[in-house]
């Protein structure tokens, strides 16, 4: 809720130059850092395995941001 408060707060966003340890994006807010691997899924189900970097679990604040959307409308699916 960084933007929803009375005083919006600054978040530092760092883009990885090289996809190192599965990290696509690093975000910092005060003393909190998140190392983020980003994934997208353009349909409800898939037979393809999605690889999540194991090394991400060794990083403080390592997480995966998974974005799912309907390919036809580019909107969020009703059921994931």
N, C-alpha and C positions, 0 to 999 in steps of 0.2 A: 504494500500500500504506500509506496514511496511518493506517488503522485496524488493520492487521494487525501493526504493530510492538509492541514491549513497552510503549512510551509513545505512546498515540494523540496525534496532533498536530492543532492547530486550523487549519481552512481557512476563509478569509473568502469568503462567497458574497454577491455583490451582484446584485440583480435590476434589469434595465434598466427604468426608468419609461416610456421611449419606445423603440421598436425602432429604434435609431439605427445605421446602417451594418450592419444585419443581425445585431446583437448582441442575444441574448435573455438572456444570463447572463454575468457576469464572476466568475471565481474566482481567489483569490490565496492562495499558499502561500509564505511567506518572501518571496523576491524574484522568484518566478515568477508571472506573470499570464497567464490564458487568457481570451480574448474568444470566447465560444461562441455559435454559431448552432445551434439545436436543430431536428431534423427527425424525423418519425415515418413509418413505413410499415406499414400493417396487413395487408399481403398480400405474397406473394413477388415479384410483378411488377406493374408499372403502366405504362400508356401516357401518364400525365401527367408532364410535365417538372417536376422540382423545381428551383426557382430558389435558387441559393446566391449571396449578396450578394458581388459583386466587391470591394467596399470592405473586406470582412473580411480580404482578403489584405494590406491596408495596415496592419493593426493588429498590434502585437507579440503573438505567441501566438494569433493568429486560427485558429479551427478549427471543424469541424462535428461535432456529436454526433448520429449517426443511430441511432435506435432502431427496430428491426424486431420485429414481434410477430404471432402468429396471432390474428386477430380473434375466432375462436370460443372459444379457451381463454385468451387474454391471456398466452400463453407465447412464448418465443423459438422461431422457426422452425428446423427441423432443417437446412434448406438455404436460403441466402439467394441 
